[in-house]
Amino acid sequence: MKTALLVVPATGLAVGLAAPLLGFPNIARPAFTAATLVVIAALLAEIIASLRRGEVGLDIVALLSMSAALAIGETLAASVVALMYAGGQSLEAFAERRARRDMVALLARAPRSTRRYGAHGLEEIALDAVAIGDRLLIRQGETIPVDGTVTTDLAVIDEAAITGESVPAQRRHGEQVISGSINVGAPFDMRADRLASDSTLAGIVRLVAAAEASKAPMSRLADRYAMVFLAVTVVLALAAYILSGDPVRAVAVLVVATPCPLILAVPVALVAGLSRAAARGILVKGGKALEALARIDVLVLDKTGTLTHGRPRITSELVFDGITPRELLRLAASADQASQHVLARRLVSEAEARGLDLAVPEAAEEVPGEGVSATVEGRRVSVGGIAYAAARADLGTGDDEAADNLRRLRDGTGVVVAVSVDGRLAGGFLMVDELRAGSHALLDALRAEGLKRIVLATGDRAGVAEALAADLPVDEIRSEQTPADKVAVVVAERRHGAVMMVGDGVNDAPALAAADIGLAMGATGSAAAAETADVVLLVDQLSRLREALVIARRARTIALQSVVAGIGLSLVAMVAAAFGLIAPVQGALLQEAIDVAVILNALRALGGPVPAEIR
């Protein structure tokens, strides 16, 4: 529509300019006037629609300038303003399409069906019909429909549209694949781990919709400044007319008053920042979140799955009452299938890697951050921390011999997963999760970006947390934190400034929601964390956290630059027009030059180098 509108004033201006040359001078003014009136009608309809939504925009300046130019007989100037206005609208539409391109490119190839192994072989089913546990066939070139786990030896996946990684990734048996990625290797089988509505691809659809619907605080601030700018424009135009007695000067002021630095620069720069982040596997839920991200002062970090890989290994095991380690692992992993906690998922993966046949858990109950209980083959199994499992065994944690033996199992860096079966402690596993390489350098780099404070908040006991973070540049370590405790940490840290919470588990979701900005490790984290968070990293690299910060701050800086420079130039031009130094036609051309410069500057937020140390 905006592009089509551009044709009318362009045609009218061309006819009007050509008419005298062809011997029809009387056609020029009607051609200019008719084209301008069409644009005025379209603009008036848009202004009325905006007023009904409770919005007052600077398009009123364009309406005043065209109407005033026609009223005093400056039909050429009015036609030029009409062309420039329509051209600005087309340029705005192009800029927003370009800025949003990386955010929506994935949606075009979202699959609508997939192939499932059924009782009678392969069958094609709708995406909504996929159930958790279904075995799917992904052919070469197909988009992975849901998040899942590879069940054949090898899958070669192009994750560029999701994570920004250009090199295809190899996923082996038991490893996860992300919906929206493309199979660039041989056909492979996978197990569906999430419903289509809960998978990464569906989340991207929701994030794009949220990004388009959101309005950043900076945009709202620009709206308020726009009203001030409108008042200044009208006052300056009236003053120019009253003091000079020349209505042409007043029209020139209105014509040269360009609203684009306010009404275009901020949203284009923020949408460009969102697009830039999406291209790097960083999904930000709208301009409001992007702007808040740019102002972060304090970072609160969970440990498991963030500072660590979130893939702990079983390094030791202890069993009681004659149960074998394999049977204990099978029962524990069967119950843990009902949990999305990172330790639960790793326990399940370990059991599957050892070839154990897991049973379907029934009557499952989970206490986020503590453990899960379920009935497995008629036996009540509880898996979690020592205190949790002991309590489910109707035992205290004081002098119980089995609990004491489990405590002695743990070392300075590991976590004990305890298991009770039918009301008795049956044993446990020591699981060790290693610190991500480069964590120290990343935290140093975040401080260099302006963070004032970094806090580690983890559910692990003090010994594990302190041993892990001993050499890390953190200001404080808060251990043995429940989900409610993490929320309290976030609230308390607000006295130091805006707070970002980074986590990946269900137990982190309340703190993610409480923080000014919540960031979830979406590639390996829980769906609850990803849904609650304002920012989701689709690639399992915490280093993208700094990149997200750099992109957000760059977008905000560019938006402010565009506003200050654009409004400054406009005010100078308006004063010059008031003194009769700029004619209406010249003002229209100058206005469009400022608009183009502002929008092109805002689009710079699409680019920018990736810091070398986090490539």
N, C-alpha and C positions, 0 to 999 in steps of 0.2 A: 504494500500500500504506500509506504513512504517513498519507495523508488518510483512508483507510478506517478505520484504527486509531482515529482521533479520534472516530468515531461511537460506539464502544463505551463509553468512559468518559463521554461527553456524555449518552448515553442512560441509563446507570446512575445518574449524578448527578441527572438530571431525574426519573427514577422514584423514587429515594430521597427526594428533597426533596418530591415531590408526594404520596407515599404517606400521610404523616400528615395532610395536609390533606384527603385523600379518605377518611379513616377506616381506613387500613390501616397503622398505625405499625410493625407487625412486619415489613413488607416492606422498610423503609428500609435497615437494616443489611445484609441479604442482597444487596440491589441494589448498594449501595456496594462490598461485598466481591467480588461476582461480576465487576463491571466492572473492579475493580482487578486481580483475578487474571488476567484476560485480557491486560491490559497487561503485567503482570509476566511472563507466559509468553512474550509476543512479545519483551519486553526481554531475558529470559534467553536466548532463542534467538539474538538479535543479539550478546549478550556472548560466548556460546560460539563463534559464528562469528568474532568479532574475535580471541578468544584463539587460535583455530586459525591465524589469519594472523600471530600473534605481536604483536598489538596489544592494549594494555590501555587502556581509555577510562574517562572519568568517568561513563559511564552506570551504573557500579557505585553511584555516590552515589544516583541515582534509585531503583535496585533496593533499596538498603538503607533508604531513607526510606519507600518504600511498604510493604516487608516489616515494618519496625519499627512503623509506624503500625497495621498490621493486628494485629500481635502484642499491642499494648497496648490494642486495642479502639477506636483512633481511626479508625474506618472512614470517616467523612466526610472527614477530613484525607487519608487514603490515596486516596480517590476523587478529591479535588481535585488531589492530586499527579499521579495517573494522567492526569487531563484535561490538566493543565499540561504533563506530559511529552509526551503525544501531540500537544498543540497546538504545543509547541516543535519537534517533529519535522516537523510539517506546515509550520510557519513556515520552518524550515531549508530544506525542499524547495522552497518557493516562492521564497525568497531566492536559492537557487542557480540555479533556472530563470530568474529575472529577471536575475540577474547574467550568465548565460551566453547570454541571448537574442540579443545582437548577434553573438556568435561563431558561432552555428549557424543564424542566419536564412537565410544564403546557401545552406546545404546543401539546404534544402527544394526549391529550384527549380533544382538542378543538372540539366542536360540528360542524357539517356541515349542520344540519337541526334542525327544532324545530316544535312544534305543536301550531297552531294558531286557535282561535275561529273565524269561518267565518259564512257566511249566512246559510250554510248547516251543521253547526257543526264543529267538529275538523277536521283540514286538516294539513298534513305535508308539510312544505314548506322549501325551501333552506334558509340558514341563510341570504343571501344577499337580500331576498325578504321581510324581516321584516321591517315594517314601524313604525315610531314613533306613539305611541298610540295604537298599536296592542295589543290585549289581548292574552297572551300565557299561555299554560299549561306546568308546569315543574314537571315531574314525579320523584319519588324517585330514587336516584342514578344518575340523569342526571346533566350535567354541564349547568349552567345558560348561555344562548347564548349571551345575550346583557344586558347592564345596564338597570335597570328598577325599578319599584315600586310594592311592594306586594299589591294585591287587595283582598286577602282573609285574614282570621283572623290571621293566624300564618304560618311562614315558618322557618324551622330549617336548617341553612346553614353552611357548612364546608368551611371556607375561608382560610384554612391553606396555600394552594398553592399561594394565592394572598397576604395575610397580614402577614403570619407567626404565626397567632393565632391558637393554637392547639385545643382550646375548641370551639365546634360549637356555632354559634351565633343565637339568636332568632330575627327574623324580623317580626314585626306586620304590620297590615294594614296601608298603607301610608308610610312605611319605605323603604329605598332604598336597592337594592341588586346589587352585582357586578358580571359582567360576568366573567366566569372562576371559580366561586365558585360552590360547589356541593350541591345539595339538599339531605340531609341525613334524612329528616323527611317525613311527608306525602306529597302527591302531592299538589301543590298550584298554584294559578293563579297570574300572574304579568302583568303589563303594560310596554311595551317597551318605554323607555325614550330616547334612543339613537339608531342610526343605528348600525349595526354590525361593520361597518368600523370605527365608532367613539367610540366604547365601550372600556372598560378597557382591555379586552382580545386582541383585535386587536392592542391596544397600546403596549401591552407587546411584541407581535410579532415584531412590528417595533423597539421597544427598543432593543430586542435581536439582530436583524439585525444590528442596529446601533452600538451596543457594539462589535459585531464581526468585523465590518468594520473599527472601529475607531483605531487610534494608538495614544497612550498617548505621551505627550511631553517627559516623562521620557524614553519611548521606543525609541524615535527619538534620545535623548541624548545618550542612550546606543549604538545606531548604530554608532554615531560619535566616541564614545570611542572605539568601536569595531575596527574601522580603525586604531586607535592609537595602540591598542593591537596587531593587525596584523603586523604593522610596527615593533614594539618592538620584536615580535616573530621572524620575518625574520632576523632582524639585529642581534639578540642574537644567532640565529642558524648559521649565516654566521661567526660571531665572534668566536664561538666555533670551527668551522671547520678551520678557518684561523690560529687561535692561536695554535690549537692542531694538526692540520693536520689529524684529525680523523673524517671521515664523519659520523661515528656512533653517535658521540656526537651531531652533527647537527640534525640528524634524531631524536635522543632522545628528543632534545629541541622541535622540531615540534610535536612529538607525545604527549608530556606531556602538550602542550599548549592547555588548555581547554577553548573553547569559551562559554560554557553553562552559566556561571554566567552572561554574558552580553546578549546573544541572547535568553535565556530561563527564567532566574530568574525574570526579570522585567515583561514580559507579563503574565507569570504564576501567579505571585503574584497579579497583577492587576485584572486578570480574576477571580482569587479566591476571591478577595475582592468584585467584582461585584456579584459573585454567593452568597457569604455570605450575602450581602445586600439584594439580591432578595429573599433569604429564609426568611428574616425578613420583607418582604413587602415594601422594599425600592428599587425602580428601578432606577438605575444610567445609564445614556445613554453613556456608553463606558468608556474606560480607561482614556481618556483625562478629562472627567468630574470627575472621581473618584480622579485623582491626583490633579485637581484644588480644589476639595472639601477638600482635606487634608491640603491645604495651606490657608484656609480662615482666615481673620483677623477681618472682620466687618460683622455684621448681621443686615440687614434691614428687619423689620417685618411689614406686614400688620396686621390689628387688626381682622377684621371680618372673622371667619372661621379658623383663625390661633391661636391667643391668646385667642379668644373666641370660643365657640362651633360652631358658624355659624348657630345656630338654634334659632333666636330671637323669642320671643312671643309677641303677641299683649296684652298690659296691659291697654291701654286706647284708646278711639276713640272719634272723634269729627266730626259732620256732619252739613251741612248748607242746606238752601233752601228746607227743608222738606224731603230730601232723607233719607231713613232708613239706619242704620248701616249695615244691612245684604245686602241691595242692593248696597251700596257703596263698600263693601268688594267683592261682586260678580263681579261688573264691574272692579274693580281694579285688582282682581286676574285673570279675563279673559284676560285683557291686558298683565299682567305680565307673562302669559304663553309663551310669545314671548321672554322672557329674561332668561338668565342663572345666573343673579346676585343672590347672596345668599339671599338677602332680598326679591327679587321677588319670588324665589322658596319657601321661608317660607310663604309668603302671599298666594300663591297658595295652599300650604299644609294646612294652617289654614282654607281656604275656603272649601276645600274638607272635612276636619275633621268636619266642621259644616253642611255638607250635602248640600252645595250649588251647583247648576248646572251651570257650567261655559260654556260660549259661546266661539266659535272659533274666535280668533282675526284676523283681516284683516289689510292690509297696515301698518304693524308694522314698527316703526322706533325707534332705540335705540341709545342713547348717552352713551357710556360706562362710568360707575361710576356715572351717573347723573339720568337717568330714561329712560322710554320707553313710546311711544305713539302708539295707535292702534285704529282701528275702531271696536267697539263692538256693534253688533246688530244695526248698523246704527248710533251710537253715538261715537264721538271722545273722547277717554279717555287717559289722560296722568297721569302717576304714577312715582313718584320719590321724590327728595328733594323738599323743599318748594320753593326754587328759580326756580327750573325746572318746577314744576307744575304751579307756578304763571306766569312764562313767557309764557307757553302754553295757559294760560287763558288771554293773552294780558294784564297782570297786572304787575306793578313793585312790588318790595318787600319792599318799604319804608313804606307808611302809609296805605296800604290796610288793612282794618279791619279784613278780613278773614285770611290773611296771619299772621297778628299779633296774632290772636287767636290760630293759629296753632303753632306759636313759643312758646306761653305760655304753650302749651300742653306738650312740652318736658321737661324732668328733667335732672339731672346731668349725668345719665347713658344711657338714651334711645335715639333712633333716630326716628324722625317723617317722615313717608311716606305720602306725600301729594297727593291728587287726584283732578284733574280737569276734568269736564265733559262738553263737548260742549262749551268750552271757559269760563267756570266759575269754581272757586274753589268750590269743593263739600264737602271737608272734609279731614280727615287724620287719621292715626293710629300711636300710640306710640309703638315702638317695642324695647324690651330690650333683649340684648344678654349678657349672663353671662360669666365671665372670666373662663377659664379652670382651674380645680383644679391642683395644682402643678406647675403653670406657673412661680411663683417666684423661686421655687427650680430649675426648669429647666434652667432658665436664669442664675442663680448662677452656676449651673453645667457647662453650656456652657462657662462661664468665666473661670472656673477651667480648661477647655480643651484648653485654650489659646486665646479665642476671646478678642480682645482689646476694641471693641466698639459695643454697641447694640443700634439701632435706631428704634423707632416706627413711621411708616409712614402710615397714615390712611386718608380716605376721610371724616371721621366724623369731626364734629365741635370740636373746642378746648376744650370746657367744657366736652364733652363726653370722648374724648381721655385722658384728664388729670385726670378725675375722675377714669377712668378704670386703668390707669397706675400709679396712685399715689404711690402705694407701690411696684412697680416693679423696679428691678435694671436696668433701661434703662438710657442711656446717654443723649438722646434727644428725644422729641416728636414733630413730624411734622404732624399737623392736616390739614383738609380741602384740602387734596392733590388730584389733578386730576391725571389721568394716566401720563400725561406729567410731572407733578410735581414729581411724584415718580421716573421717569427716571432721573430727575435732581438730586434728592437725591442720587440715586445710583452713578451717575457720580461724585458728590461732595465728597462722602465718600471714593472714591478711593485714596484720599490723605493719608488715614490712613492704606491702604493695600488692599488686595483682598476682594471683597464684595460678600456676598451671599444675595439674595433677596428671601423672603418667602412670598407666597401669594396663593390665591385660586380662584380669580375671573377673568373675562374677562378683567376688568380694571387693573389687575396686570400684564397681559401678556407682555406689553411693557417693564416694569421694570424687569421682569424675564429674558427677552431677553437681556437687557442692562447689567445685572450684570455678574460678572465673573462666578458665579454659581446661577442658578435660581432653587428654590425648590417649587414644587406645592403640595398642599393637594389634591391628585388625587381622594381620596375616596369620597369627598364631593364637590370638586371644579369643575371648568368649564373645558370643553374639550380644550379650547383655552389655558388655563394656563398649563394644563398637556402636551400639544403638544409643547409649547414654552420652558418649563422648562428643565433643565439638570437632575434634580432629581425629582422623583415623589413618594410621600408617599401614598401607597395604603391602609393604615389603618388610620382611623381618630384619630390619636394620635400624637400630636406635639412632644411628648417625643422621638419619633423615630428620630427626627432631631439630637439629641445628639448621638444616636446610629449610625446614618449615618456618623457623623464626626469621631467617634471612629473607625469604620470599615475602613474608607478611610485612616486615619492616620496610622492605624496598617498595612494595606496593603502596603502603601508607605514605611514605616519603614522597613518592612520585605524585600521588594524588594532591598532597599539600603543595608541592612545587607548582603543579598545574594551576591550582586555584590562585595562589599568590601571584604568579607571573601573569596569568590570564586576566585576573581582575585588575591588577596594576596597570597593564597595558590598556585595558578598556577605559579605566578612569582617566588616564592621560589623554586618550583619544577623545573622550567625552568633553574634557575641558577645552581641548583644541577646537572641537566642533562648536562649543559654546562661544568661543571668540571668533568664529567665522573662518577658521583656518582649514576646515575640512568641509567639503560640500556633501550633500546627502549620498550621491552616487559613489563618491570616493569613500565615504563612511561605510557603505554597504560592502564594498570590496575589502576594506580594512578589517571589518568585522569578520568576514569569512576567513581571512588570512589568520586572524587570532584563533578562531574556532578550530581550524585545521591544525594549527601548531599545538594547541592544547590537547586535542584528541590523539594526535600522533605521539605526543609526549607521554600521555597516559598509557598508550599501548606498549611503552617501554617495559612496563611491568610484566609483559609476557616473556621477556628475556632476562639476561643477567647470567654471569658465570656461576657454575657450581663450585663452591670452595674446594680446593684441591684435596684437602685432607679428608673430605667426606665423600669423595666420588665412589 
